[in-house]
Amino acid sequence: MRRLRVHRFGKKTKKLQLLVKLVAIWYIALFTGSYLTSNTGAYFNDSDDIKGTIIAGTWEVDDGKWDKSLLKFLGEKDQTIKSCVKTTISAAIKNTGNNMKDTSKFEVYSAKKGNPKDGSKIGEGTIPKLATNKSMNLTFAVKEPGNYKFKALQRPGHPGKGELWSETITVNAKIKVDHFSAIR
């Protein structure tokens, strides 16, 4: 009988097929092993710039310097004074804490226009010892129109900023014109 061509050349091709399969398995095992054991080139990098302050807690440190007095300006609204001559400005201040053990200071700031805090210091004075819940008026004589503010300094050792500002006091020049005399 005649043998089929597959049977005749089958032994040679089976050996070749087996060799190709072994080489393929060896390459697959080699590449899989190298991928599993090698490092990766990928990495995660994420950054944000955050500006701010986080305060976990504040503790009052009593070093004995602060007498626990607490000054506060009483005016809640800006004042406007109309005057064309020298005038006196004032702001009420109250001690809402313990009795003051000593005096404190205040300063007066002025600006022709705008916020007096950005202006110049034009005067200063002394706040006498104030008892608890007592108040007084800080006064200062001004000669020209403009915006004014009082700056009071808390007693030494105060845990806050140590300064407080009054509301703005605006002095406008009061010009009275007689309508009939201006026409003539």
C-alpha angles and dihedrals in degrees: 000000000000119000120226118246092243092058093048096051097026097097093056094047093046090057091047092047091050091050092049091049092050092049091048092050090048092051093046091050091047094050094043091050092048093050093048095048101039128089121254124239093217122096137168119241121173126161136169129189109225121181120197146081129266115202113197094188143325126229126195110234111208107206092163094249098101117074091202092247116147121200120204133178112234100206113099099180135052114258129224121201121189111207137136097196134054109304139180122240122201142184128192117233128188135194105227094174135058124318113293112247093203142002127285134204137246132194133201121222128194139193129176089223133001131017114352090212086072091047131076134288109252103172150354141204145172130269108213123224107290123201121223112297093002121132138192139181120253108213135190132176115233127191104195141038120270144097120299137187134184117225114201122195119219120227116280114278094031107153095221130067090298093230137075133189131219123225117275117277112205119199113199124190108249108218116182114195122188103227095209096048091049092057095051 
